[in-house]
Amino acid sequence: MTLLQTLRWFGPDDPVRLSDIRQSGATEVVTALHEIPNGAVWPEAAIAERRAKIAAAGLGWTVVESLPVHEGIKTRGPDWDRLIHAYRESLRNLAACGITTVTYNFMPLLDWTRTDLGWELPDGARALRFEAVALAAYDIHILRRPDAARDYDARVVAAADARFAAMSADERRALERTIIAGLPGSEESFSSPQFLAAIGTYAGIDADALRANHVAFLRAVCPVADALGIRLVVHPDDPPFALFGLPRVVSDEADLAQLFAAVPNPSNGLCFCTGSLGVRADNDLPGMVARLGSRIGFLHLRSVQREPDGAFHEAEHLGGDADMAAVMTEVVRLYRRERRTVPMRPDHGHQMLDDLDRRTNPGYSLLGRMRGLAELRGLERGIAHALDHAG
């Protein structure tokens, strides 16, 4: 058994073509119907049409990333029953079209968050970067969230004050767009006034309340997913800590263990993202694969380089702070032990070579991800060979 190699594709408007993905060595794409508003049912006909287009390019589609969880579910608002019904109907329609894995996240308001989409590396390639000082500069001085400064260390606040004062109007607008305008695959986008109002909808929802709402969501949809043979896989928080005073509850091994204990259904699974979880030095990535492996239904393999003061940037797939060789060794042992194939994709590749001069989705240019896929493929095969010939 080997890893199922995939690349993410954002649909017909993605500058990366299906024919490009087929030449990368991937055999499937991971995608979603991004044009359908959050909370609406995904029609079976639209799913089938998208799957036929992918099949015509010689590729498969069995993993959805993502079927969004509406904010009304996360806050358990008045439309909760209607939104849960719509989610169940979407799962039924996806199963009817051969989808077996559905990715989602439970992050309030914002999906994955960065403060720089084109940070230049020493070799001239560009990477995604998160910097706490830049986030604080936006939060305190542009968003003007009440009492925002209380959520940051005094040194970060002082640095954010200086950063904001030195920024031009264009730089301030660029930072605002980067944080809240919606990155590829994000489920929402806002203006700053809209974002501030949306934060208010989480008043009174702390980490315990958000965790309870997550459990309620899973208890409502997992029995349907169980019956359909679909595995729901939660993507960890990215980054794995609170932002803008909003809690995040899928950030470490304890969060995940608690979630699986509360909802032990077979369909309650994990999208194991080494980049998101790897931002925290206290997350033991190889150990988490070993201990949570039976719950892992999808792998995002990437690495980040942690920097001082909470900053980090996307590193090379085999570099950075993730010990990818140790992670991959546990992954190979997992699929051999359980005799199953696990879908995998590289993530957030560097913008490099010809892609520097092309229109690309931040983090999802072709060449950087193709490099990552090739490196991960070689690492997997090398480890499998070594295990076959050990002792």
Buried (B, 14 or more C-beta within 10 A) or exposed (E): EBBBBBBBBBBEEBBBEBEBBBEBEBBBBBBBBBEBEBBBBBBBEBBBEBBEBBEEBEBBBBBBBBBBBBBBBBBBEEBBEEBBEBBBBBBBBBBEBEBBBBBBBBBBBBBBBBBBBEBEBEEEBBBBBBBBBBBBBBBBBBBEBEEBBEBBEEEBBEBBBEBBEEBEEEEBEBBBEBBBEBBBBBBBBBEBEEBBEBBEBBEEBEBEBBBBBBBBBBEBBBEBBBEBEBBBBBBBBBBBEBBBBBBBBBBBBEBBBBBBEBBEBEBBBBBBBBBBBBBBEEBBBBEBBBBBBBBBBBBBBBBBBBEEEBBBBBBBBBEBBBBBEBBBBBBBBBBBEEEEEBBBBBBBBBBBBEBBEEEBBBBBBBBBBBBBBBBBBEBBEEBBEEEEEEE
